[in-house]
Amino acid sequence: MSTETANAGNAEGTEGVRLYDVDNPAPLIEPPRARTAKTPKATRTNFEMYGWLFMRLSGIVLVVLVLGHLLIQLVLDGGVSKIGFAFVAGRWASPFWQAWDLIMLWLAMLHGANGLRTVINDYAQRDNTRFWLKMLLYTATVFTVLLGTLVIFTFDPNIR
């Protein structure tokens, strides 16, 4: 079989150039157009990729923090019956436990808010509904994080 016979049934490109033949059976993929001065800049960001990455990393850190918290609170420190105002006051007297609880609070709230943001984006069909649900979510998240941070740092064991 000659090359002309093999090429007879092959597709041709828009300019009459053969896209593939016996020596090159795969279709030719055209390179993307080069950017010019008139090409608009890309407006897309990598926010969703960073959100996805944050969910994975914060999930791993949260597992360690929460399991450590449960182990210390429920197993090593005598269980739920020992937890009270004095226990929390003694625990939050240490900057280590303040930082532990603060990191756990922040990561849990941001992790949960990011997950709920994804659910809102997936299920809220109208733009207006999606906007107000996300504003409510962001407001509740900021309020809870600020209030929790305030409680951790301004906790006074001598309150009467």
Secondary structure as UniProt FT lines:
FT   HELIX           3..8
FT   TURN            14..15
FT   TURN            37..38
FT   HELIX           47..70
FT   HELIX           71..76
FT   HELIX           80..82
FT   HELIX           85..91
FT   TURN            92..93
FT   HELIX           95..123
FT   HELIX           127..154
FT   TURN            157..158
//
